[in-house]
Amino acid sequence: MVISVVGVLSPSTTPVATAAAPTVTLEPTSVQDNGYVLFTLTVTNPSDSNENIENILIKDVSSGTSGTFSGGKFGENVAERWENIADNLTFIGNELGQVSDNIEEARVKLTAAGDALKAAAGHLDTAGYAMRLLHIDNDNVARAGENLQNADDYLTNAGEALKADPVSFLNVAENLRTAAYWIWRAGWVMSDSSEATAAVAHAGDNLELAAYNFDNYVDNAFEETVITHTYDNLNGLENIAAYFLNAGQLMRTIDENAGAELENVAVQLLNAAENLQQVQDNLAEAGVKLHEVENKMDNARAILSRTGRRHNDQAFEYLWSSIFDENIRYAGLHLENQLEYENIVAAGEALENSTEGLIYWLGTVFGSNILGYDGETATNTVRYWIQLAGNSLSDNDNIGLTAAAGALDNAAPLFTQIADKFTTASSNLSPVSGWGSRTDEGGLLLVSLGEEPGESHDNAIKPGDSKTFQFYWRAPDISSIEEHTIRVWLLDNDNDVVATQDFTVTVDGEPASIDMRVYQPGVVDYLGNPVDNVVGKRLNDNKAILEIVASKPLSNLGTIKFENWKSQGENFEISFSDLTTTDNMTFTYEFDVSDWNDNAENVHVHIAGPSSTTSVGVENENSADLYFFVDLVDPVFVGDNGLSQFGNLLVMQKLQTDNTYYVTTQRSGWVIKGRAEDNDNVGEEGWEPGANPDNALWAMVTVYVNDVAVDNIYRLPDDNYSANVTLQEGVNVIKVVVKDRVGNAIENIIDNVYVDNTKPVVEFVSVGGVSWTENEVKVGDNKPLIKLRIYDPGFEACTGLGIPRDNLAVHLDNDDNIVNGVIFDNLDNNAEWENGVSTFYFENLIDNDNKGLAEGTWYVIVQVSDNLHENENHVMSFVVDVTEPSAPANVTGSVTAGGTAASKSRITTTEILLSGTGEAGATIKVEISTDNGVTWTEQTEAQTTIDSSGNWNTTVTVTEGVVTGIRVKVVDTAGNESAATVFGYVLSDSSAPTVTITSPAEGLTTDAASVTITGTVTKDDWESWNDLTMTVQVGTNSVTVPLSGPTFSYSVALSEGVNTILVSVSDGLNTSGTDSVNVTRTVTPWATYAIIIVIVALILAAIAIFRKR
């Protein structure tokens, strides 16, 4: 295949004339600096074009630093190279996972070895105890037992140290050496005795040899704090175990238990040896894996380096200087071959060093930060985890195998993530079928492949066709925002320009800055202005809000941590997905502080680097920090809170509830003065009120009277406050509330501050049953009952205190002008005086030793005061008048009345107007009787007052049909009643009887000379039939007919022609309506009779003649 590119990279700028210009699109238009950006180019050749598009040239024609394009030589599949890189990186991840597994297994075996050592120690202790009980050979065996028990403690410690994580091999070695010493001491006291038996002596020799071997084992296996010669573990412990076994067999001849336990020690030491040998094997296997990682890393680096040279890409060239793979290899060799590299520490240091090579290695490829930047501590980077693994293995005193394994296990999938990026890149770079590409002179040339240069190829973009290409463009490394012009030339088969198209691509190398604040709605300063970075647990339902504002749209933020060293509930972290935003520039997160510890003070919000990533991927490598204050402590009152002045007032019992009240008559002019502080160290040791006030946090003091805020005092320079209040009548509750700006509050309350400046009230209700609203009221009772209403206004609403009995005096005086001439100085109440009622009635019946009062004027004097001695004096007079007035005179009525019920007058009305004379000013009392004067009842509605001339009139109402007696009396103003004057008896009857004709029927015609009239009559129940008369009238003639019952029958003569018959009924007072009937009488003339007779005679004659024939 021949490809001609002569002149392609420097085309002419004059396009070839075509019928229609092709269209070109290029995406994206905004990119991150210093990274590989995948571009998509689409070229459409219009159907009416007369040219094929054979080649496409793409260049950055901007001034200054230009970006570079990714490509290779024609015929080379660049995508395959990138795929190979991905394969190698995936392998690295998998191998690191296996390294982690091997190291973790080593940790398990170390734990098992520790358990075995502890078990051996237990048997050693049991053997020692058994030997202590023998007491032979001058107690040498017993003392050897004690030494063995001493050795048990250190052997146990060594086992625990092996099980610890991280493990201190120095500690292991020290405890093992001390255990060896006590084992040696045990053997020495057993063998160095002239009286010892041969078995005891030989057992002692064996224990001494075991001790010597133990010491050598420690030197070999734990030299310089680390397991190095682990291949000696098995042999060393086998030798020690053999001596313990021999010692145990010898001891069996003396004591079965002691000997058996020494043999058990040997068994457990062998178990420990086998486990330590497996530790060595596992660490060696981990080393092999790390070594293999180095090989794969070297392969990846070689491929990337070649790719970098082909692309003229500095980022890839950094790989050439990377030492990551080399240090990984060293770490592997240290673990794999302990003989050559002596210890695990060296392996840890090599792992740490390997992270240095990751500073540049692929750090900018595709904008990836997975490998990590220099100094990066984020937990999503390879650098962090590998360095952590190295740290865990390189500490001379504490080897953290578990931590190292876990760190490498976390690093493994991150290599897979990097591999996925290369896999994706490989897919994106797969060439379009029939097209090749190459880079040169800073541009990218896309060429349709054909057989001969200068000829139109089948793979060209023909009229009506469209093709889409993908390529990577390495944006320049800048720290600002630049606009680059990417120019696209479309060329025909002669490399003549068919069309050009310029695209502006914005390259953003400027990281976004961020500002943070924490706020809580409702938190304000003393002026009411919102305050940031101060929160508490009293406002906004315990919710606070973190707000992050970026200088440009973001696609990500670093991990956000809330940290507070003083408490537990505030340490948590959130991610970018937990935030809320509407514009990707302002982000909020609401958090709950209700469970936060009361010791919270300054909470640190830390955003790990990179703290922000813009929408095009520019990262701000720096972290971001914010500190906010958490105020969970209430303010305090210092000294007087301003309420003690009320407690110094008169204290007495309020009668209505028996509560203790602070009573005053002062209603206004009260000043509440006090001092409050909001100390951030309240409650700490050594704190004293008034020390270290923090005015900046002090917000507001509110004084309430009866739950109504009467004054707000904002922060004052000296933390003192003063408020003017006015108290209301009755009970007052005064409260002082101090709040800091986050709503923490403290309050003091005083209840029952009582204001009463209203005097008691006395009402004169009645005297002798007479309403008593004015002086000189007359009573007709010389033993009158005095009734007074006495109360303290507002008692029911708790604005009046009440009146104790001792504060009330009621006096009676007849005004005889004699000093102290009061008949009854102090009147007693008839009933028990009740303090707990709102209104009390004082009653006293004055009978003057049953003699009554003399007629004349009397005065009642009332002296009363409430609990505050608000005195009130009241005087009211009454007149005793017991003389009977004269009976009414000149009594007349609108009707005449009979003197008795039998001689009653019948009247047609129910209302009778009465008039007469009597004592001026007195009352006329009307009484009626319906039982012939046996009982009389007052008709109160007929009561009237006699005028000043002594005249009166009134209307009396009687019931119809009832015989009613009427009499009148005079009642004077004192209530004395005169004798009665009888007006008489009446019967009211205003209704008439009724009559109805039942026969003959209306319009009857008859030739009779008379007709009988029948009918019915109705009357009132109180009437008799003898009282009624009926009148029958025919024409002008009438006749009166008596009635004896409700029916009647009467014959009347008829005149020839129409007769109108009228019937009416009367009860003597009222005549009924009439009823009538019309009857017609008819008479036949004599001529008519004569004609009839002649006709009859003629008929008879004719009949006779007929018979004769």
ZIKARA-V699370 format. One record per residue. RES is the residue in one small letter. SS is DSSP state (h for helix, s for strand, l for the rest). PSI is psi in whole degrees, 0 to 359 (* if undefined). OMEGA is omega in whole degrees, -180 to 180 (NA if undefined). Layout:
# ZIKARA-V699370
res=[RES;RES]
ss=[SS;SS]
psi=[PSI;PSI]
omega=[OMEGA;OMEGA]
This chain:
# ZIKARA-V699370
res=[m;v;i;s;v;v;g;v;l;s;p;s;t;t;p;v;a;t;a;a;a;p;t;v;t;l;e;p;t;s;v;q;d;n;g;y;v;l;f;t;l;t;v;t;n;p;s;d;s;n;e;n;i;e;n;i;l;i;k;d;v;s;s;g;t;s;g;t;f;s;g;g;k;f;g;e;n;v;a;e;r;w;e;n;i;a;d;n;l;t;f;i;g;n;e;l;g;q;v;s;d;n;i;e;e;a;r;v;k;l;t;a;a;g;d;a;l;k;a;a;a;g;h;l;d;t;a;g;y;a;m;r;l;l;h;i;d;n;d;n;v;a;r;a;g;e;n;l;q;n;a;d;d;y;l;t;n;a;g;e;a;l;k;a;d;p;v;s;f;l;n;v;a;e;n;l;r;t;a;a;y;w;i;w;r;a;g;w;v;m;s;d;s;s;e;a;t;a;a;v;a;h;a;g;d;n;l;e;l;a;a;y;n;f;d;n;y;v;d;n;a;f;e;e;t;v;i;t;h;t;y;d;n;l;n;g;l;e;n;i;a;a;y;f;l;n;a;g;q;l;m;r;t;i;d;e;n;a;g;a;e;l;e;n;v;a;v;q;l;l;n;a;a;e;n;l;q;q;v;q;d;n;l;a;e;a;g;v;k;l;h;e;v;e;n;k;m;d;n;a;r;a;i;l;s;r;t;g;r;r;h;n;d;q;a;f;e;y;l;w;s;s;i;f;d;e;n;i;r;y;a;g;l;h;l;e;n;q;l;e;y;e;n;i;v;a;a;g;e;a;l;e;n;s;t;e;g;l;i;y;w;l;g;t;v;f;g;s;n;i;l;g;y;d;g;e;t;a;t;n;t;v;r;y;w;i;q;l;a;g;n;s;l;s;d;n;d;n;i;g;l;t;a;a;a;g;a;l;d;n;a;a;p;l;f;t;q;i;a;d;k;f;t;t;a;s;s;n;l;s;p;v;s;g;w;g;s;r;t;d;e;g;g;l;l;l;v;s;l;g;e;e;p;g;e;s;h;d;n;a;i;k;p;g;d;s;k;t;f;q;f;y;w;r;a;p;d;i;s;s;i;e;e;h;t;i;r;v;w;l;l;d;n;d;n;d;v;v;a;t;q;d;f;t;v;t;v;d;g;e;p;a;s;i;d;m;r;v;y;q;p;g;v;v;d;y;l;g;n;p;v;d;n;v;v;g;k;r;l;n;d;n;k;a;i;l;e;i;v;a;s;k;p;l;s;n;l;g;t;i;k;f;e;n;w;k;s;q;g;e;n;f;e;i;s;f;s;d;l;t;t;t;d;n;m;t;f;t;y;e;f;d;v;s;d;w;n;d;n;a;e;n;v;h;v;h;i;a;g;p;s;s;t;t;s;v;g;v;e;n;e;n;s;a;d;l;y;f;f;v;d;l;v;d;p;v;f;v;g;d;n;g;l;s;q;f;g;n;l;l;v;m;q;k;l;q;t;d;n;t;y;y;v;t;t;q;r;s;g;w;v;i;k;g;r;a;e;d;n;d;n;v;g;e;e;g;w;e;p;g;a;n;p;d;n;a;l;w;a;m;v;t;v;y;v;n;d;v;a;v;d;n;i;y;r;l;p;d;d;n;y;s;a;n;v;t;l;q;e;g;v;n;v;i;k;v;v;v;k;d;r;v;g;n;a;i;e;n;i;i;d;n;v;y;v;d;n;t;k;p;v;v;e;f;v;s;v;g;g;v;s;w;t;e;n;e;v;k;v;g;d;n;k;p;l;i;k;l;r;i;y;d;p;g;f;e;a;c;t;g;l;g;i;p;r;d;n;l;a;v;h;l;d;n;d;d;n;i;v;n;g;v;i;f;d;n;l;d;n;n;a;e;w;e;n;g;v;s;t;f;y;f;e;n;l;i;d;n;d;n;k;g;l;a;e;g;t;w;y;v;i;v;q;v;s;d;n;l;h;e;n;e;n;h;v;m;s;f;v;v;d;v;t;e;p;s;a;p;a;n;v;t;g;s;v;t;a;g;g;t;a;a;s;k;s;r;i;t;t;t;e;i;l;l;s;g;t;g;e;a;g;a;t;i;k;v;e;i;s;t;d;n;g;v;t;w;t;e;q;t;e;a;q;t;t;i;d;s;s;g;n;w;n;t;t;v;t;v;t;e;g;v;v;t;g;i;r;v;k;v;v;d;t;a;g;n;e;s;a;a;t;v;f;g;y;v;l;s;d;s;s;a;p;t;v;t;i;t;s;p;a;e;g;l;t;t;d;a;a;s;v;t;i;t;g;t;v;t;k;d;d;w;e;s;w;n;d;l;t;m;t;v;q;v;g;t;n;s;v;t;v;p;l;s;g;p;t;f;s;y;s;v;a;l;s;e;g;v;n;t;i;l;v;s;v;s;d;g;l;n;t;s;g;t;d;s;v;n;v;t;r;t;v;t;p;w;a;t;y;a;i;i;i;v;i;v;a;l;i;l;a;a;i;a;i;f;r;k;r]
ss=[l;l;l;l;l;l;l;h;h;h;l;l;l;l;l;l;l;l;l;l;l;l;s;s;s;s;s;l;l;s;s;s;l;l;l;s;s;s;s;s;s;s;s;s;l;l;l;l;l;l;l;l;s;l;s;s;s;s;s;s;l;l;l;l;l;l;l;s;s;l;l;l;l;l;l;l;l;h;h;h;h;h;h;h;h;h;h;h;h;h;h;h;h;h;h;h;h;h;h;h;h;h;h;h;h;h;h;h;h;h;h;h;h;h;h;h;h;h;h;h;h;h;h;h;h;h;h;h;h;h;h;h;l;l;l;l;l;l;l;h;h;h;h;h;h;h;h;h;h;h;h;h;h;h;h;h;h;h;h;h;h;h;h;l;l;l;s;l;h;h;h;h;h;h;h;h;h;h;h;h;h;h;h;h;h;h;h;h;h;h;h;l;l;l;l;l;l;h;h;h;h;h;h;h;h;h;h;h;h;h;h;h;h;h;h;h;h;h;h;h;h;l;h;h;h;l;l;l;l;l;l;h;h;h;h;h;h;h;h;h;h;h;h;h;h;h;h;h;h;h;h;h;l;l;l;h;h;h;h;h;h;h;h;h;h;h;h;h;h;h;h;h;h;h;h;h;h;h;h;h;h;h;h;h;h;h;h;h;h;h;h;h;h;h;h;h;h;h;h;h;h;h;h;h;h;h;h;h;h;h;h;l;l;h;h;h;h;h;h;h;h;l;l;h;h;h;h;h;h;h;h;h;h;h;h;h;l;h;h;h;h;l;l;h;h;h;h;h;h;h;h;h;h;h;h;h;h;h;l;l;l;l;l;l;h;h;h;l;l;l;l;l;l;l;l;l;l;l;l;l;l;h;h;h;h;h;h;h;h;h;h;h;h;h;l;l;l;l;s;l;h;h;h;h;h;h;h;h;h;h;h;h;h;h;h;h;h;h;h;h;h;h;h;h;h;h;h;h;l;l;l;l;l;l;s;s;s;s;s;s;l;l;s;s;s;s;s;s;l;l;l;l;l;l;l;l;l;l;l;l;s;l;l;l;l;s;s;s;s;s;s;s;s;s;l;l;l;l;l;l;s;s;s;s;s;s;s;s;s;s;s;l;l;l;l;l;s;s;s;s;s;s;s;s;s;s;s;s;l;l;l;l;l;s;s;s;s;s;s;s;s;s;s;s;l;l;l;l;l;s;s;s;l;s;s;l;l;l;l;h;h;h;s;s;s;s;s;s;s;s;l;l;l;s;s;s;s;l;l;s;s;s;s;l;l;l;l;l;l;l;l;s;s;s;l;h;h;h;l;s;s;l;l;l;l;s;s;s;s;s;s;s;l;l;l;l;l;l;l;l;l;s;s;s;s;s;s;l;l;l;l;s;s;s;l;l;l;l;s;s;l;l;l;s;s;s;s;s;s;s;l;l;l;l;l;s;s;l;l;l;l;l;l;h;h;h;h;l;l;s;s;s;s;l;l;l;l;l;l;s;s;s;s;s;l;l;l;l;l;s;s;s;s;s;s;s;s;l;l;l;l;l;l;l;l;l;l;l;l;l;l;l;l;l;h;h;h;s;s;s;s;s;s;s;s;l;l;s;s;s;s;s;s;s;l;l;l;l;l;s;s;s;s;s;s;l;l;l;l;s;s;s;s;s;s;s;s;s;s;s;l;l;l;l;s;s;s;s;s;s;s;s;s;s;s;l;l;l;l;l;s;s;s;s;s;s;s;l;l;s;s;l;l;l;l;l;s;s;s;l;l;l;l;l;s;s;s;s;s;s;s;l;l;l;l;l;l;l;l;l;l;l;l;l;h;h;h;s;s;s;s;s;s;l;l;l;l;l;l;l;l;l;l;s;l;l;l;l;l;l;l;l;l;l;l;l;l;l;l;s;s;s;s;s;s;l;l;l;l;l;l;l;l;l;l;s;s;s;s;s;s;s;s;s;s;l;l;l;l;l;s;s;s;s;s;s;s;s;s;s;l;l;l;l;l;l;l;l;s;s;s;s;s;l;l;l;l;s;l;l;l;l;l;l;s;s;s;l;l;l;s;s;s;s;s;s;s;l;l;l;l;l;s;s;s;s;s;s;s;l;l;l;l;l;l;l;s;s;l;h;h;h;l;s;s;l;l;l;l;l;s;s;s;s;s;s;s;l;l;s;l;l;s;s;s;s;s;s;s;s;s;l;l;l;l;l;s;l;l;l;s;s;s;s;s;s;s;s;l;l;l;l;l;s;s;s;s;s;s;l;l;l;l;s;s;s;l;l;l;s;s;s;s;s;s;s;s;s;l;l;l;l;l;l;h;h;h;l;s;s;s;s;s;s;l;l;s;s;s;s;s;s;l;l;l;l;s;s;s;s;s;s;s;l;l;l;s;s;s;s;s;s;s;s;s;s;l;l;l;l;s;l;l;l;s;s;s;s;s;s;s;l;l;l;l;h;h;h;h;h;h;h;h;h;h;h;h;h;h;h;h;h;h;h;h;h;h;h;l]
psi=[133;129;123;123;18;125;358;320;355;67;161;159;0;113;150;139;129;163;324;142;138;160;143;134;148;127;145;178;352;128;164;148;164;39;163;125;129;119;148;121;127;126;127;122;118;153;336;13;152;16;143;150;111;322;153;127;133;126;151;110;18;156;158;204;126;157;168;154;151;136;185;198;159;137;351;131;94;328;325;324;315;327;322;321;315;318;316;319;321;319;318;315;316;318;321;325;320;325;316;316;317;318;321;321;324;321;320;319;323;319;318;321;319;317;320;317;319;322;319;320;322;316;323;319;317;319;317;319;319;321;326;335;351;317;53;169;54;37;15;320;320;318;325;321;319;318;320;323;326;318;327;316;316;325;322;316;320;319;317;320;323;331;344;159;111;164;135;105;335;316;318;311;316;317;322;320;317;322;319;323;314;331;320;318;321;314;324;315;336;322;336;61;126;339;358;146;162;321;316;316;313;323;320;318;316;322;324;317;322;320;316;315;323;316;317;322;317;318;321;313;334;28;136;42;355;150;112;301;61;345;341;352;311;311;319;311;333;319;315;317;324;317;319;324;315;316;322;319;321;320;335;330;343;311;121;314;313;317;316;322;323;323;321;324;317;317;315;324;325;320;317;319;314;320;319;326;322;328;313;317;317;318;322;319;320;321;318;315;316;323;320;325;317;319;312;323;322;321;313;319;321;315;315;323;316;318;319;318;322;324;356;45;116;326;318;327;337;333;331;329;1;140;18;308;327;316;324;321;316;317;319;318;322;319;328;324;88;335;321;319;7;315;166;334;318;322;319;317;322;320;317;315;328;334;337;325;348;355;315;338;108;17;334;357;122;24;23;136;19;325;331;147;171;125;1;136;6;144;4;24;147;318;316;312;321;321;323;320;317;317;321;333;346;358;119;329;332;111;110;83;318;315;319;317;316;321;315;326;325;330;329;308;339;325;325;321;318;319;321;324;318;324;316;318;321;317;320;332;1;129;151;137;129;8;147;171;159;156;143;146;38;6;175;126;125;126;134;136;134;182;318;140;150;1;153;132;153;334;356;164;103;165;132;354;164;143;150;133;150;142;161;137;124;109;147;157;107;168;15;202;124;153;126;145;116;118;139;121;135;124;149;192;346;12;25;147;121;319;157;153;128;139;134;120;122;122;120;111;13;114;154;137;153;145;144;151;156;130;160;116;131;343;115;161;188;348;1;9;141;145;132;156;29;126;161;195;18;343;158;40;37;17;138;165;127;127;129;123;121;155;347;164;141;154;348;158;155;170;133;121;139;121;136;115;343;342;181;323;349;358;102;169;155;164;177;324;344;349;156;134;155;344;5;17;323;123;141;153;124;131;156;130;10;331;7;150;144;350;2;137;270;118;136;123;119;126;115;146;147;129;331;151;123;173;339;1;6;126;140;106;341;154;170;145;148;139;132;154;133;115;107;12;134;152;177;151;140;115;223;134;1;355;349;335;329;327;344;358;173;130;123;174;129;125;325;336;355;26;157;129;152;106;138;157;0;128;335;173;11;140;120;114;140;190;137;151;150;89;129;354;22;132;348;160;131;358;139;142;137;354;138;56;142;87;334;337;349;127;302;144;131;132;128;138;116;47;14;124;122;343;138;128;115;176;132;156;327;9;11;152;155;132;138;131;154;129;151;166;138;207;136;138;120;130;136;121;126;123;138;182;347;7;356;135;152;144;149;141;142;126;164;38;113;127;124;103;24;132;157;162;136;126;129;107;303;157;125;31;2;133;135;85;355;166;164;23;134;142;140;27;119;4;62;150;120;129;121;143;120;128;162;115;140;9;316;328;13;29;2;139;323;168;117;155;326;342;11;129;130;122;155;133;139;9;49;8;20;128;133;31;24;130;309;104;311;115;143;151;139;324;170;138;124;118;333;32;155;323;133;139;122;126;138;127;114;115;355;56;41;10;343;171;151;153;145;190;135;152;138;122;126;126;123;146;153;193;341;11;36;93;151;128;135;139;135;142;159;159;128;122;108;14;131;135;168;152;157;143;164;41;121;163;168;354;165;137;151;160;336;173;327;327;32;155;133;127;161;12;159;356;129;126;119;151;162;197;161;192;124;138;346;175;136;125;121;132;148;155;137;11;42;33;10;311;146;139;135;134;93;330;346;356;141;168;136;129;177;341;358;11;152;159;154;165;130;137;129;163;133;138;1;129;118;128;144;131;161;152;162;130;118;177;343;355;4;140;136;176;161;147;119;127;320;190;140;157;119;125;102;7;141;154;168;153;144;127;123;340;144;174;153;132;19;138;131;155;8;158;347;169;147;128;129;157;190;154;141;150;173;155;328;356;154;162;337;338;347;146;147;140;128;130;131;114;233;355;133;160;141;132;126;153;143;1;186;355;159;160;127;133;135;148;148;144;156;135;202;129;121;119;121;137;130;160;142;144;14;333;324;135;137;175;163;157;150;162;144;130;132;131;132;146;131;138;158;327;322;320;323;313;319;318;316;315;319;320;318;321;320;321;317;322;320;315;316;324;322;319;*]
omega=[-178;180;179;180;-178;177;-177;-175;175;-174;173;-177;-178;-179;173;-180;177;-179;180;-176;174;176;-176;174;-179;179;3;179;175;-174;176;178;170;177;177;-178;178;178;175;-179;178;-180;179;179;-176;-176;-180;176;178;-179;168;174;-173;-175;178;179;-178;-179;171;-176;180;174;-180;-177;180;174;-179;-177;179;178;179;176;-179;179;180;179;-178;-177;-179;178;-179;178;178;177;-179;180;-179;-180;178;178;179;180;-180;-179;178;176;179;175;179;-179;-179;180;179;177;176;179;179;-178;175;178;179;178;177;178;-180;178;179;178;178;179;179;178;178;179;-180;178;180;-179;179;-179;179;-177;-175;179;176;176;179;177;178;179;179;179;175;177;178;179;178;178;174;179;180;-178;-175;176;175;179;179;178;178;-179;177;-179;-176;178;4;-177;176;-179;174;179;178;-176;-178;-179;179;178;-180;177;178;-180;-178;175;178;179;179;179;-177;-178;178;-175;-176;-180;-178;-178;-177;176;-179;-178;-180;-178;180;177;179;178;-180;179;177;178;177;-180;179;180;178;-177;178;179;180;180;-178;-171;-174;180;178;169;-172;174;179;-178;-177;178;178;-173;-174;-177;-178;-178;176;179;180;-178;-179;180;177;-180;179;-180;-179;-180;178;-179;179;-179;180;-179;-175;-176;-179;-180;-179;-178;176;176;178;176;-180;-179;-178;177;175;176;179;-179;-179;180;179;177;179;173;179;-178;-178;179;178;178;176;178;178;-179;179;178;178;175;180;-180;-179;179;178;177;180;-178;-179;-180;-179;-180;178;178;180;-179;179;-178;-175;-172;-177;-178;177;-177;176;-178;-177;-180;-178;178;-180;-176;-178;180;174;180;178;180;179;-179;179;-180;-174;-171;-178;180;-175;-173;164;-170;-179;-178;180;178;179;180;179;177;179;-179;-178;-179;179;180;-178;-178;-178;-167;179;-176;-178;-179;179;180;-174;173;-176;180;173;176;179;180;-177;179;-179;-175;178;-179;175;-177;-177;-172;-180;177;177;177;179;179;-177;-177;-169;179;-175;-173;-177;-179;-178;-178;-179;180;180;180;-180;-180;179;178;177;-180;-173;-177;179;174;176;177;178;179;178;178;179;177;178;178;180;179;-178;-176;178;-174;173;-177;177;-180;174;-180;173;177;177;176;176;-179;178;180;174;-171;172;-173;179;-176;-174;176;177;180;178;-176;179;-177;-180;177;-175;177;-179;-179;177;177;180;-178;174;178;177;175;179;180;-179;180;-178;178;-180;177;-180;174;-180;178;175;-178;-180;174;173;-173;175;-175;175;-177;171;-177;175;179;172;179;177;177;177;179;179;178;-175;176;-176;179;177;172;180;173;-179;169;171;179;180;-180;-180;179;-176;175;-175;175;-180;180;179;-180;179;171;171;-179;177;-175;-175;-172;173;178;178;-178;172;-173;169;178;178;-179;-179;-179;177;-178;-177;172;-180;171;177;178;-176;-178;171;-173;175;-173;-176;-172;-178;-173;-175;-177;178;179;179;-180;-178;-178;179;-176;177;179;175;-177;-179;175;177;-176;179;175;180;180;-174;-180;-174;-179;-177;-177;-179;178;-180;176;179;178;-176;172;-176;174;-177;176;-5;-174;-179;175;-177;-178;177;173;180;-176;171;-172;-177;171;179;-175;176;174;175;-173;177;-177;-178;-175;180;172;-180;168;178;-179;-176;177;179;-176;-176;-180;180;178;179;179;178;179;178;-178;172;-167;-170;-178;-178;175;174;-178;172;-165;178;173;-178;-177;-175;177;178;178;178;-179;178;180;179;178;171;-175;178;177;178;177;179;-177;179;-180;176;178;179;-179;175;177;179;-175;-176;-178;-176;-171;-170;170;178;177;-179;168;-178;176;175;180;-179;180;174;179;179;-170;176;-176;-176;180;174;179;-180;-179;176;-179;174;-179;-180;176;176;-176;177;172;-177;-177;175;-179;176;179;169;-170;176;175;173;-172;170;-178;171;-176;167;-179;166;168;-168;176;178;177;177;-178;175;-179;176;175;174;-173;-177;172;-177;179;-179;177;-170;-178;180;179;176;176;-178;176;-180;-178;179;171;-171;172;179;180;-179;174;-175;-180;176;-174;178;-178;-178;179;179;172;175;-174;-172;-174;175;-177;-178;-179;-178;175;179;-177;177;-176;179;176;180;178;176;-180;-178;-179;180;-179;180;-172;-175;-177;176;176;-178;-177;178;-180;-177;-179;-169;176;-175;-179;-179;178;176;-179;177;179;-177;-180;176;-179;178;177;-179;-180;175;177;179;-176;178;-179;173;180;-179;173;-173;175;175;-174;178;177;170;-171;177;179;-179;178;176;-177;172;-178;177;-180;-177;-180;-178;178;178;179;179;179;175;-178;177;-179;179;176;176;-178;176;-177;179;178;-180;-179;-177;172;176;-178;-177;-180;176;180;-178;178;178;175;179;-180;179;-179;-178;179;179;-178;173;179;-178;178;178;178;178;-180;175;174;179;179;-180;-178;180;173;-171;-178;179;-178;180;-180;178;-177;-175;178;180;-180;176;171;-179;179;179;180;177;-180;-179;177;-179;176;-173;173;-177;173;-178;176;173;175;-177;-174;177;179;177;-173;-180;172;-176;170;-177;176;178;-177;180;172;-179;179;-177;-178;-179;174;179;-180;179;176;178;-180;1;178;177;176;179;175;-179;175;179;-178;180;179;180;179;175;180;-179;179;174;180;174;-176;-177;-178;172;-178;179;180;-173;171;-180;178;178;-178;173;-175;180;-179;178;-180;178;-175;176;179;177;-179;-175;178;179;175;-175;-178;179;177;-178;171;177;-179;-176;177;177;-177;180;178;175;-177;179;176;-180;177;-173;176;-177;168;-178;172;-175;176;179;179;-179;177;180;179;-178;-180;-179;180;180;179;-179;179;-178;180;179;-178;-180;-180;179;-179;179;179;180;-180;-178;177;-178;-178;-179;-180;NA]
